[in-house]
């Protein structure tokens, strides 16, 4: 692809492949889990008026069930989902997809002597800004460190999961 000098490369690539530079559910989830507090404030200022609800926290464990439980508990406590099957199911599969990403396809921590220290974000809203006809979606992003339960033997991981509610 040829891009003129001075052109915004990500925007040009995005146009070529049909992506938008607008905010989207996945982009907000990933950015919120990666950014520091001053950057988060700017992100929230952009995403809240567009209909997105965002929550960020942290969790660490050698037990994957504890990671899932922490995220599910936070989602219920913060009002991201109600206690009905459809919403719980969408959240569960979003967590599972993100978890699959950080485990490189191998779902497991403690049973294979791995531990994880993670930041997570939960985002609920439209899949893309102004796309209300697609219904509400929920996304979970996980970012942090995973590895042997010894300091210095870990590496960075990132995962994202999204599902319609």
C-alpha positions as CSV (number, residue, x, y, z in Angstrom):
1,X,0.0,0.0,0.0
2,X,1.3,3.4,-0.9
3,X,0.7,6.2,1.7
4,X,1.5,9.8,1.0
5,X,4.2,11.4,3.2
6,X,2.8,12.9,6.3
7,X,-0.4,10.8,6.1
8,X,-1.8,9.3,9.2
9,X,-0.6,5.7,8.7
10,X,-3.0,4.0,11.1
11,X,-6.0,5.9,9.6
12,X,-4.9,5.0,6.1
13,X,-4.5,1.3,7.0
14,X,-7.8,1.4,8.8
15,X,-9.7,2.8,5.8
16,X,-8.1,0.2,3.5
17,X,-9.4,-2.6,5.7
18,X,-12.7,-1.0,6.7
19,X,-11.8,0.0,10.2
20,X,-12.8,3.3,11.8
21,X,-10.7,5.6,14.0
22,X,-13.9,6.0,16.1
23,X,-14.2,4.6,19.6
24,X,-15.4,1.1,19.8
25,X,-16.2,-1.4,22.6
26,X,-13.0,-3.4,22.1
27,X,-10.8,-0.4,21.7
28,X,-12.1,1.2,24.9
29,X,-11.6,-2.1,26.8
30,X,-8.0,-2.5,25.7
31,X,-7.1,1.1,26.1
32,X,-8.6,1.3,29.6
33,X,-6.7,-1.7,30.8
34,X,-3.4,-0.4,29.3
35,X,-3.5,3.3,30.3
36,X,-2.4,5.1,33.4
37,X,-4.7,7.2,35.5
38,X,-4.3,10.6,33.7
39,X,-4.9,8.8,30.3
40,X,-7.9,6.9,31.7
41,X,-9.6,10.2,32.6
42,X,-9.4,11.4,29.0
43,X,-10.7,8.0,27.8
44,X,-13.6,8.1,30.2
45,X,-14.4,11.6,29.1
46,X,-14.7,10.3,25.5
47,X,-16.4,7.0,26.1
48,X,-19.1,7.9,28.7
49,X,-21.0,10.4,26.5
50,X,-21.0,7.8,23.7
51,X,-22.9,5.3,25.8
52,X,-20.1,3.2,27.3
53,X,-19.9,2.1,30.9
54,X,-16.3,1.3,32.0
55,X,-14.8,-0.4,35.0
56,X,-11.2,-1.2,35.8
57,X,-9.6,-3.2,38.6
58,X,-7.0,-5.9,39.3
59,X,-6.8,-9.5,40.2
60,X,-4.1,-12.1,40.7
61,X,-4.1,-15.8,41.4
62,X,-2.8,-19.2,40.4
63,X,-6.5,-20.3,40.2
64,X,-8.4,-19.4,37.1
65,X,-11.7,-19.8,39.0
66,X,-10.7,-16.9,41.3
67,X,-10.0,-14.7,38.3
68,X,-13.4,-15.5,36.7
69,X,-15.2,-15.0,40.0
70,X,-13.5,-11.6,40.7
71,X,-14.5,-10.3,37.3
72,X,-18.1,-11.7,37.5
73,X,-18.5,-10.3,41.0
74,X,-17.3,-6.8,40.0
75,X,-19.6,-6.8,36.9
76,X,-22.7,-7.6,39.1
77,X,-21.7,-5.3,41.9
78,X,-21.0,-2.4,39.5
79,X,-24.3,-2.9,37.6
80,X,-22.8,-4.1,34.3
81,X,-25.0,-7.2,34.2
82,X,-28.1,-8.3,36.0
83,X,-28.7,-11.8,37.4
84,X,-30.3,-13.3,34.3
85,X,-28.9,-16.1,32.2
86,X,-28.4,-14.1,29.0
87,X,-26.3,-11.3,30.6
88,X,-24.3,-13.7,32.8
89,X,-23.6,-15.9,29.8
90,X,-22.4,-13.0,27.7
91,X,-20.1,-11.9,30.5
92,X,-18.8,-15.5,31.0
93,X,-17.9,-15.9,27.4
94,X,-16.2,-12.5,27.2
95,X,-14.1,-13.5,30.2
96,X,-13.3,-16.9,28.7
97,X,-12.2,-15.3,25.4
98,X,-9.9,-12.8,27.1
99,X,-8.6,-15.6,29.4
100,X,-8.0,-17.8,26.4
101,X,-5.9,-15.0,24.9
102,X,-3.7,-14.5,27.9
103,X,-3.1,-18.3,28.3
104,X,-2.1,-18.7,24.6
105,X,-4.9,-21.2,24.2
106,X,-4.0,-23.3,27.2
107,X,-6.7,-22.7,29.7
108,X,-5.0,-23.2,33.0
109,X,-2.8,-21.6,35.6
110,X,-2.1,-23.4,38.9
111,X,-2.4,-26.9,37.5
112,X,0.5,-26.1,35.3
113,X,2.4,-24.0,37.8
114,X,1.6,-20.6,36.3
115,X,0.4,-17.5,38.1
116,X,-1.2,-14.3,36.8
117,X,-1.2,-10.8,38.1
118,X,-3.7,-8.9,35.9
119,X,-5.5,-5.6,35.4
120,X,-8.9,-6.1,33.9
121,X,-11.5,-3.8,32.4
122,X,-15.2,-4.4,31.7
123,X,-17.0,-2.3,29.2
124,X,-20.7,-2.3,28.3
125,X,-22.3,-0.4,25.4
126,X,-22.7,-0.4,21.6
127,X,-20.2,-2.4,19.5
128,X,-19.2,0.9,17.8
129,X,-20.3,4.5,18.5
130,X,-23.7,5.2,17.0
131,X,-24.4,1.5,16.2
132,X,-27.5,1.1,18.5
133,X,-29.2,-1.2,16.0
134,X,-26.7,-3.9,17.0
135,X,-27.8,-4.0,20.6
136,X,-25.6,-3.8,23.7
137,X,-22.4,-5.7,24.0
138,X,-20.0,-6.5,26.8
139,X,-16.2,-6.7,26.6
140,X,-13.5,-7.8,29.0
141,X,-9.8,-7.0,28.6
142,X,-7.0,-8.6,30.6
143,X,-3.5,-7.3,30.8
144,X,-0.7,-8.1,33.1
145,X,2.0,-10.7,33.8
146,X,1.9,-14.5,33.7
147,X,4.5,-17.1,34.4
148,X,6.1,-19.3,36.9
149,X,5.2,-18.3,40.5
150,X,8.6,-16.8,41.0
151,X,9.7,-13.2,40.6
152,X,11.5,-12.6,37.3
153,X,10.0,-15.6,35.5
154,X,6.9,-13.9,34.1
155,X,6.0,-12.1,30.8
156,X,3.3,-9.7,29.7
157,X,0.0,-11.0,28.4
158,X,-3.1,-9.3,26.8
159,X,-6.5,-10.7,26.0
160,X,-9.8,-9.4,24.8
161,X,-13.3,-11.0,24.7
162,X,-16.5,-9.5,23.4
163,X,-20.1,-10.8,23.2
164,X,-23.6,-9.4,22.5
165,X,-25.9,-9.2,25.4
